[in-house]
């Protein structure tokens, strides 16, 4: 399976959720000797064009206000970047943001939007993932996301070294109107 360099477009949670999720990520990374990363929900993954990334998130910020997503459950999978995650409900605002970014970045990639916020990146047996998922309680039924970030990364990301090589190329705030 080949890898390629892409731009991932992230929604960043607002406080207090941001600090809560960063604390969980930091704790799990320490306990399992895994990668540290910023809490985020990926909205779109597209071509590696940093020049269009800044324009895409700026355009999105002009028309989108902070987005609230309903937290559904703690899930887990065998996929490295979805070892343990908070699953969110897909809503109209998130679909619209995905379309705006895809159009502004002039990117026709077929990223499938499945909103989740990962808490741990590593390979782990299913029983251990299940037990860990059952042990985590998210104190929010809904999370507000108030920033967008464009990040250059390898896709698919499969190692801690690849996570550590991620680089933000543009960031912007979403403001209530």
LUMMILO-735812 format. One record per atom (N, C-alpha, C): residue number from 1; residue in one letter; x, y, z. Coordinates in Angstrom, 1 decimal. Layout:
<nodes>
    n  res       X       Y       Z
  NUM    A       X       Y       Z
...
</nodes>
This chain:
<nodes>
    n  res       X       Y       Z
    1    X     0.8    -1.2     0.0
    1    X     0.0     0.0     0.0
    1    X     0.9     1.2     0.0
    2    X     0.7     2.1    -0.9
    2    X     1.5     3.3    -1.0
    2    X     1.0     4.4    -0.1
    3    X     1.9     5.3     0.2
    3    X     1.5     6.5     1.0
    3    X     1.7     7.7     0.1
    4    X     1.0     8.8     0.5
    4    X     1.2    10.1    -0.2
    4    X     1.1    11.2     0.8
    5    X     1.7    12.3     0.4
    5    X     1.6    13.5     1.3
    5    X     0.2    14.2     0.9
    6    X    -0.5    14.6     1.9
    6    X    -1.8    15.2     1.8
    6    X    -2.0    16.4     2.7
    7    X    -3.0    17.1     2.5
    7    X    -3.4    18.2     3.5
    7    X    -4.7    17.7     4.2
    8    X    -4.6    17.5     5.5
    8    X    -5.8    17.2     6.3
    8    X    -6.4    18.5     6.9
    9    X    -7.7    18.6     6.8
    9    X    -8.4    19.8     7.4
    9    X    -9.1    19.4     8.6
   10    X    -8.7    20.0     9.7
   10    X    -9.1    19.6    11.1
   10    X   -10.0    20.7    11.7
   11    X   -11.0    20.3    12.4
   11    X   -11.8    21.1    13.3
   11    X   -11.2    20.9    14.7
   12    X   -10.9    22.0    15.4
   12    X   -10.3    21.9    16.7
   12    X   -11.3    22.3    17.8
   13    X   -11.4    21.5    18.8
   13    X   -12.5    21.8    19.8
   13    X   -12.1    23.0    20.6
   14    X   -13.2    23.7    21.0
   14    X   -13.1    24.9    21.9
   14    X   -12.9    24.4    23.4
   15    X   -12.5    25.3    24.2
   15    X   -12.5    25.0    25.6
   15    X   -13.9    24.9    26.2
   16    X   -14.2    24.1    27.2
   16    X   -13.2    23.3    28.0
   16    X   -12.9    21.9    27.3
   17    X   -13.6    21.5    26.3
   17    X   -13.4    20.2    25.6
   17    X   -12.0    20.0    25.2
   18    X   -11.4    21.1    24.6
   18    X   -10.0    21.0    24.1
   18    X    -9.1    20.5    25.2
   19    X    -9.1    21.1    26.4
   19    X    -8.2    20.7    27.5
   19    X    -8.5    19.3    28.0
   20    X    -9.8    19.0    28.0
   20    X   -10.2    17.6    28.5
   20    X    -9.6    16.6    27.5
   21    X    -9.9    16.7    26.2
   21    X    -9.4    15.8    25.2
   21    X    -7.9    15.7    25.2
   22    X    -7.2    16.9    25.3
   22    X    -5.7    16.9    25.3
   22    X    -5.2    16.1    26.5
   23    X    -5.9    16.3    27.6
   23    X    -5.5    15.6    28.8
   23    X    -5.6    14.1    28.7
   24    X    -6.7    13.6    28.1
   24    X    -6.9    12.2    27.8
   24    X    -5.9    11.6    26.8
   25    X    -5.6    12.4    25.7
   25    X    -4.6    12.0    24.7
   25    X    -3.2    11.9    25.4
   26    X    -2.9    12.9    26.2
   26    X    -1.6    12.9    26.9
   26    X    -1.4    11.8    27.8
   27    X    -2.5    11.5    28.6
   27    X    -2.5    10.4    29.6
   27    X    -2.3     9.0    28.8
   28    X    -3.1     8.8    27.8
   28    X    -3.0     7.5    27.1
   28    X    -1.6     7.4    26.4
   29    X    -1.1     8.5    25.8
   29    X     0.2     8.4    25.1
   29    X     1.3     8.1    26.1
   30    X     1.2     8.6    27.3
   30    X     2.2     8.3    28.4
   30    X     2.0     6.8    28.8
   31    X     0.8     6.4    29.1
   31    X     0.6     5.0    29.6
   31    X     1.0     3.9    28.5
   32    X     0.8     4.2    27.3
   32    X     1.0     3.2    26.2
   32    X     2.2     3.5    25.3
   33    X     3.0     4.5    25.7
   33    X     4.2     4.9    24.9
   33    X     3.7     5.1    23.4
   34    X     2.7     6.0    23.3
   34    X     2.2     6.3    21.9
   34    X     2.4     7.7    21.6
   35    X     2.0     8.1    20.4
   35    X     2.2     9.5    19.9
   35    X     1.3    10.5    20.6
   36    X     1.9    11.7    20.8
   36    X     1.1    12.9    21.3
   36    X     0.6    13.6    20.0
   37    X    -0.6    14.1    20.1
   37    X    -1.2    14.8    19.0
   37    X    -2.3    15.7    19.5
   38    X    -2.7    16.7    18.7
   38    X    -3.7    17.6    19.0
   38    X    -5.1    17.1    18.8
   39    X    -6.0    17.3    19.8
   39    X    -7.4    16.8    19.5
   39    X    -8.0    17.5    18.3
   40    X    -8.7    16.7    17.5
   40    X    -9.2    17.2    16.3
   40    X   -10.2    16.3    15.6
   41    X   -11.1    16.8    14.8
   41    X   -12.0    16.0    13.9
   41    X   -11.6    16.4    12.5
   42    X   -11.2    15.4    11.7
   42    X   -10.9    15.6    10.3
   42    X   -12.1    15.8     9.5
   43    X   -12.1    17.0     8.8
   43    X   -13.3    17.4     8.0
   43    X   -13.1    16.9     6.5
   44    X   -11.8    17.0     6.1
   44    X   -11.5    16.6     4.7
   44    X   -10.0    16.3     4.6
   45    X    -9.7    15.4     3.7
   45    X    -8.3    15.1     3.4
   45    X    -8.2    15.3     1.9
   46    X    -7.2    16.1     1.4
   46    X    -7.1    16.3     0.0
   46    X    -5.6    16.5    -0.4
   47    X    -5.5    17.0    -1.6
   47    X    -4.1    17.1    -2.2
   47    X    -3.2    18.0    -1.5
   48    X    -1.9    17.8    -1.6
   48    X    -0.9    18.5    -0.9
   48    X    -0.6    19.8    -1.6
   49    X    -1.5    20.8    -1.4
   49    X    -1.4    22.1    -2.0
   49    X    -1.5    23.1    -0.8
   50    X    -0.4    23.4    -0.2
   50    X    -0.4    24.3     1.0
   50    X    -0.9    25.7     0.5
   51    X    -0.7    26.1    -0.7
   51    X    -1.1    27.4    -1.2
   51    X    -2.6    27.5    -1.2
   52    X    -3.3    26.4    -1.5
   52    X    -4.8    26.4    -1.5
   52    X    -5.4    26.1    -0.1
   53    X    -4.6    25.5     0.8
   53    X    -5.1    25.2     2.1
   53    X    -5.4    26.4     2.9
   54    X    -4.6    27.4     2.9
   54    X    -4.8    28.7     3.6
   54    X    -6.1    29.4     3.1
   55    X    -6.2    29.4     1.8
   55    X    -7.4    30.0     1.2
   55    X    -8.7    29.3     1.5
   56    X    -8.6    27.9     1.5
   56    X    -9.7    27.1     1.8
   56    X   -10.3    27.3     3.2
   57    X    -9.3    27.3     4.2
   57    X    -9.9    27.5     5.6
   57    X   -10.3    28.9     5.8
   58    X    -9.6    29.9     5.1
   58    X   -10.1    31.3     5.3
   58    X   -11.5    31.5     4.7
   59    X   -11.7    30.9     3.6
   59    X   -13.0    31.0     3.0
   59    X   -14.1    30.3     3.8
   60    X   -13.8    29.2     4.4
   60    X   -14.7    28.5     5.3
   60    X   -15.0    29.3     6.5
   61    X   -14.0    30.0     7.1
   61    X   -14.1    30.8     8.3
   61    X   -15.0    32.0     8.0
   62    X   -15.0    32.5     6.8
   62    X   -15.9    33.6     6.4
   62    X   -17.4    33.3     6.5
   63    X   -17.7    32.0     6.2
   63    X   -19.1    31.6     6.1
   63    X   -19.6    30.7     7.2
   64    X   -18.7    30.1     7.9
   64    X   -19.1    29.1     9.0
   64    X   -18.8    29.7    10.3
   65    X   -19.7    29.4    11.2
   65    X   -19.5    29.8    12.6
   65    X   -19.1    28.5    13.4
   66    X   -18.8    28.6    14.7
   66    X   -18.4    27.4    15.4
   66    X   -19.4    26.3    15.2
   67    X   -19.0    25.1    15.2
   67    X   -19.8    24.0    14.9
   67    X   -20.0    23.1    16.2
   68    X   -21.2    22.8    16.5
   68    X   -21.5    21.9    17.6
   68    X   -21.7    20.5    17.1
   69    X   -21.0    19.5    17.7
   69    X   -21.3    18.1    17.3
   69    X   -21.7    17.3    18.5
   70    X   -22.7    16.4    18.3
   70    X   -23.2    15.6    19.4
   70    X   -22.3    14.3    19.5
   71    X   -21.8    14.1    20.7
   71    X   -20.9    13.0    21.0
   71    X   -21.8    11.7    21.1
   72    X   -21.5    10.7    20.4
   72    X   -22.3     9.5    20.4
   72    X   -21.8     8.4    21.3
   73    X   -20.5     8.0    21.2
   73    X   -19.9     6.9    21.9
   73    X   -18.4     6.9    21.8
   74    X   -17.8     6.1    22.7
   74    X   -16.3     5.9    22.5
   74    X   -16.2     4.6    21.7
   75    X   -15.5     4.7    20.6
   75    X   -15.4     3.5    19.7
   75    X   -13.9     3.1    19.6
   76    X   -13.7     2.0    19.0
   76    X   -12.3     1.5    18.8
   76    X   -12.2     0.7    17.5
   77    X   -11.0     0.6    16.9
   77    X   -10.9    -0.1    15.7
   77    X    -9.4    -0.6    15.6
   78    X    -9.2    -1.5    14.6
   78    X    -7.8    -2.0    14.4
   78    X    -7.0    -1.0    13.5
   79    X    -7.7     0.1    13.0
   79    X    -7.0     1.1    12.2
   79    X    -6.1     1.9    13.1
   80    X    -4.8     2.1    12.8
   80    X    -3.8     2.8    13.6
   80    X    -4.4     4.2    14.1
   81    X    -4.9     5.0    13.1
   81    X    -5.4     6.3    13.5
   81    X    -6.8     6.4    14.1
   82    X    -7.4     5.2    14.3
   82    X    -8.7     5.1    15.0
   82    X    -8.7     4.0    16.1
   83    X    -7.6     3.9    16.8
   83    X    -7.4     2.9    17.8
   83    X    -8.6     3.1    18.8
   84    X    -8.7     4.3    19.3
   84    X    -9.7     4.7    20.3
   84    X   -10.2     6.1    20.0
   85    X   -11.5     6.3    19.9
   85    X   -12.0     7.6    19.4
   85    X   -13.4     7.9    20.0
   86    X   -13.7     9.2    20.0
   86    X   -15.1     9.6    20.3
   86    X   -15.8     9.8    18.9
   87    X   -16.9     9.0    18.8
   87    X   -17.7     9.1    17.5
   87    X   -18.7    10.3    17.7
   88    X   -18.8    11.1    16.7
   88    X   -19.8    12.2    16.7
   88    X   -20.8    12.0    15.6
   89    X   -22.0    12.6    15.8
   89    X   -23.1    12.6    14.8
   89    X   -22.7    13.5    13.7
   90    X   -23.0    13.1    12.5
   90    X   -22.8    14.0    11.3
   90    X   -24.0    14.9    11.3
   91    X   -23.8    16.2    11.0
   91    X   -24.9    17.1    10.9
   91    X   -24.7    18.0     9.7
   92    X   -25.7    18.9     9.4
   92    X   -25.7    19.7     8.2
   92    X   -24.6    20.7     8.2
   93    X   -24.2    21.3     9.3
   93    X   -23.1    22.3     9.4
   93    X   -21.8    21.6     9.0
   94    X   -21.6    20.4     9.5
   94    X   -20.3    19.7     9.2
   94    X   -20.2    19.3     7.7
   95    X   -21.4    18.8     7.2
   95    X   -21.4    18.5     5.8
   95    X   -21.1    19.7     4.9
   96    X   -21.7    20.9     5.3
   96    X   -21.5    22.1     4.6
   96    X   -20.0    22.6     4.6
   97    X   -19.4    22.5     5.8
   97    X   -18.0    22.8     6.0
   97    X   -17.1    21.9     5.1
   98    X   -17.4    20.7     5.1
   98    X   -16.7    19.7     4.2
   98    X   -16.8    20.1     2.8
   99    X   -18.0    20.5     2.3
   99    X   -18.2    20.9     0.9
   99    X   -17.4    22.2     0.6
  100    X   -17.5    23.2     1.5
  100    X   -16.8    24.5     1.3
  100    X   -15.3    24.3     1.2
  101    X   -14.7    23.5     2.1
  101    X   -13.3    23.3     2.1
  101    X   -12.9    22.5     0.8
  102    X   -13.7    21.5     0.4
  102    X   -13.4    20.7    -0.8
  102    X   -13.4    21.6    -2.0
  103    X   -14.5    22.4    -2.1
  103    X   -14.6    23.3    -3.2
  103    X   -13.5    24.4    -3.3
  104    X   -13.3    25.0    -2.1
  104    X   -12.3    26.1    -2.0
  104    X   -10.9    25.6    -2.3
  105    X   -10.6    24.4    -1.9
  105    X    -9.3    23.8    -2.2
  105    X    -9.2    23.2    -3.6
  106    X   -10.3    23.3    -4.3
  106    X   -10.4    22.7    -5.7
  106    X    -9.9    21.3    -5.7
  107    X   -10.5    20.5    -4.8
  107    X   -10.1    19.2    -4.5
  107    X   -11.2    18.2    -4.7
  108    X   -11.1    17.3    -5.6
  108    X   -12.2    16.3    -5.8
  108    X   -11.9    15.0    -5.1
  109    X   -11.0    14.9    -4.2
  109    X   -10.8    13.6    -3.5
  109    X   -12.1    13.2    -2.9
  110    X   -12.2    11.9    -2.7
  110    X   -13.5    11.3    -2.2
  110    X   -13.3    10.9    -0.7
  111    X   -12.9    11.9     0.1
  111    X   -12.8    11.6     1.5
  111    X   -14.2    11.4     2.1
  112    X   -14.3    10.3     2.9
  112    X   -15.6     9.9     3.5
  112    X   -15.7    10.5     4.9
  113    X   -16.6    11.5     5.1
  113    X   -16.7    12.2     6.4
  113    X   -17.4    11.3     7.4
  114    X   -16.6    10.9     8.4
  114    X   -17.1    10.1     9.5
  114    X   -16.6    10.7    10.8
  115    X   -17.3    11.7    11.3
  115    X   -16.7    12.6    12.3
  115    X   -16.3    11.8    13.6
  116    X   -15.1    11.9    14.0
  116    X   -14.6    11.3    15.2
  116    X   -13.3    12.0    15.7
  117    X   -13.1    12.0    17.0
  117    X   -11.9    12.6    17.6
  117    X   -11.1    11.5    18.2
  118    X   -10.0    11.2    17.6
  118    X    -9.1    10.1    18.1
  118    X    -8.5    10.4    19.4
  119    X    -8.3     9.4    20.3
  119    X    -7.7     9.6    21.6
  119    X    -6.4     8.8    21.7
  120    X    -6.2     7.9    20.8
  120    X    -5.0     7.1    20.9
  120    X    -4.7     6.5    19.5
  121    X    -3.4     6.6    19.1
  121    X    -2.9     6.0    17.9
  121    X    -1.9     4.9    18.2
  122    X    -2.3     3.6    18.0
  122    X    -1.3     2.5    18.1
  122    X    -2.0     1.2    17.7
  123    X    -1.3     0.2    17.6
  123    X    -1.8    -1.1    17.3
  123    X    -2.1    -1.8    18.7
  124    X    -3.3    -2.3    18.9
  124    X    -3.6    -2.9    20.2
  124    X    -4.6    -4.0    20.0
  125    X    -4.6    -5.1    20.7
  125    X    -5.5    -6.2    20.6
  125    X    -7.0    -5.7    20.9
  126    X    -7.9    -6.2    20.2
  126    X    -9.3    -5.8    20.4
  126    X    -9.8    -5.9    21.8
  127    X    -9.5    -6.9    22.6
  127    X   -10.0    -6.9    24.0
  127    X    -9.5    -5.8    24.8
  128    X    -8.2    -5.4    24.6
  128    X    -7.6    -4.3    25.3
  128    X    -8.3    -3.0    24.9
  129    X    -8.5    -2.8    23.6
  129    X    -9.2    -1.6    23.0
  129    X   -10.6    -1.5    23.6
  130    X   -11.3    -2.6    23.6
  130    X   -12.7    -2.6    24.2
  130    X   -12.7    -2.2    25.6
  131    X   -11.8    -2.8    26.4
  131    X   -11.7    -2.4    27.8
  131    X   -11.4    -1.0    28.1
  132    X   -10.5    -0.5    27.3
  132    X   -10.1     0.9    27.4
  132    X   -11.3     1.8    27.0
  133    X   -11.9     1.5    25.9
  133    X   -13.1     2.3    25.4
  133    X   -14.2     2.4    26.5
  134    X   -14.4     1.2    27.2
  134    X   -15.4     1.2    28.3
  134    X   -15.0     2.0    29.5
  135    X   -13.7     2.2    29.6
  135    X   -13.2     2.9    30.8
  135    X   -13.2     4.5    30.7
  136    X   -13.5     5.0    29.5
  136    X   -13.4     6.4    29.3
  136    X   -14.8     7.0    29.2
  137    X   -15.0     8.1    30.0
  137    X   -16.3     8.8    30.0
  137    X   -16.0    10.2    29.6
  138    X   -16.8    10.6    28.6
  138    X   -16.7    12.0    28.1
  138    X   -17.7    12.8    28.8
  139    X   -17.3    13.9    29.5
  139    X   -18.3    14.7    30.3
  139    X   -19.2    15.7    29.4
  140    X   -19.1    15.6    28.1
  140    X   -19.9    16.5    27.3
  140    X   -20.8    15.7    26.3
  141    X   -22.1    16.1    26.2
  141    X   -23.0    15.4    25.3
  141    X   -22.8    16.1    23.9
  142    X   -22.3    17.3    23.9
  142    X   -22.1    18.1    22.7
  142    X   -20.8    18.8    22.9
  143    X   -20.0    18.9    21.7
  143    X   -18.7    19.6    21.8
  143    X   -18.7    20.7    20.7
  144    X   -18.3    21.9    21.1
  144    X   -18.2    23.0    20.1
  144    X   -16.8    23.0    19.6
  145    X   -16.7    23.2    18.3
  145    X   -15.4    23.3    17.6
  145    X   -15.3    24.7    17.0
  146    X   -14.2    25.4    17.3
  146    X   -14.1    26.9    17.0
  146    X   -12.9    27.3    16.2
  147    X   -12.1    26.3    15.7
  147    X   -11.0    26.6    14.9
  147    X   -10.8    25.6    13.8
  148    X   -10.2    26.0    12.7
  148    X    -9.8    25.1    11.6
  148    X    -8.3    25.1    11.4
  149    X    -7.7    24.0    11.1
  149    X    -6.3    23.9    10.9
  149    X    -6.1    23.0     9.7
  150    X    -5.2    23.4     8.8
  150    X    -4.7    22.6     7.7
  150    X    -3.4    22.0     8.0
  151    X    -3.3    20.7     7.9
  151    X    -2.1    20.0     8.4
  151    X    -1.5    19.1     7.3
  152    X    -0.2    19.2     7.0
  152    X     0.4    18.4     6.0
  152    X     0.8    17.1     6.7
  153    X     0.4    16.0     6.1
  153    X     0.7    14.7     6.7
  153    X     0.8    13.6     5.6
  154    X     1.2    12.4     6.1
  154    X     1.2    11.2     5.2
  154    X    -0.1    10.5     5.3
  155    X    -0.6    10.0     4.2
  155    X    -1.8     9.2     4.2
  155    X    -1.6     7.9     3.4
  156    X    -2.0     6.8     4.0
  156    X    -2.5     6.7     5.4
  156    X    -1.3     6.8     6.4
  157    X    -1.6     7.4     7.6
  157    X    -0.6     7.5     8.7
  157    X    -0.7     6.1     9.4
  158    X     0.5     5.5     9.5
  158    X     0.5     4.2    10.1
  158    X     1.5     4.0    11.3
  159    X     2.3     5.1    11.5
  159    X     3.4     4.9    12.6
  159    X     3.4     6.2    13.4
  160    X     4.0     6.1    14.6
  160    X     4.2     7.2    15.5
  160    X     5.1     8.2    14.8
  161    X     6.2     7.8    14.1
  161    X     7.1     8.7    13.4
  161    X     6.3     9.6    12.4
  162    X     5.3     9.0    11.7
  162    X     4.5     9.7    10.8
  162    X     3.7    10.7    11.5
  163    X     3.1    10.4    12.6
  163    X     2.3    11.3    13.4
  163    X     3.2    12.5    13.8
  164    X     4.4    12.2    14.3
  164    X     5.3    13.3    14.8
  164    X     5.8    14.2    13.6
  165    X     5.6    13.7    12.4
  165    X     6.1    14.5    11.3
  165    X     5.0    15.5    10.7
  166    X     3.8    15.4    11.3
  166    X     2.7    16.2    10.9
  166    X     3.1    17.7    11.1
  167    X     2.7    18.6    10.1
  167    X     3.0    20.0    10.3
  167    X     1.8    20.8     9.9
  168    X     1.4    21.8    10.8
  168    X     0.3    22.7    10.4
  168    X     0.8    23.7     9.4
  169    X     0.0    23.9     8.4
  169    X     0.4    24.9     7.3
  169    X    -0.5    26.1     7.4
  170    X    -1.7    26.0     8.0
  170    X    -2.6    27.2     8.2
  170    X    -3.6    26.9     9.3
  171    X    -4.0    28.0    10.0
  171    X    -4.9    27.9    11.1
  171    X    -5.8    29.1    11.1
  172    X    -7.1    29.0    11.4
  172    X    -8.0    30.1    11.5
  172    X    -9.1    29.8    12.5
  173    X    -9.6    30.9    13.1
  173    X   -10.7    30.7    14.1
  173    X   -12.1    30.8    13.4
  174    X   -13.1    30.2    13.9
  174    X   -14.4    30.3    13.5
  174    X   -15.1    31.2    14.5
  175    X   -15.8    32.3    14.0
  175    X   -16.4    33.2    14.9
  175    X   -17.9    33.2    14.8
  176    X   -18.6    33.3    16.0
  176    X   -20.1    33.4    16.0
  176    X   -20.5    34.7    15.2
  177    X   -21.5    34.6    14.5
  177    X   -22.0    35.8    13.8
  177    X   -23.3    36.3    14.3
</nodes>
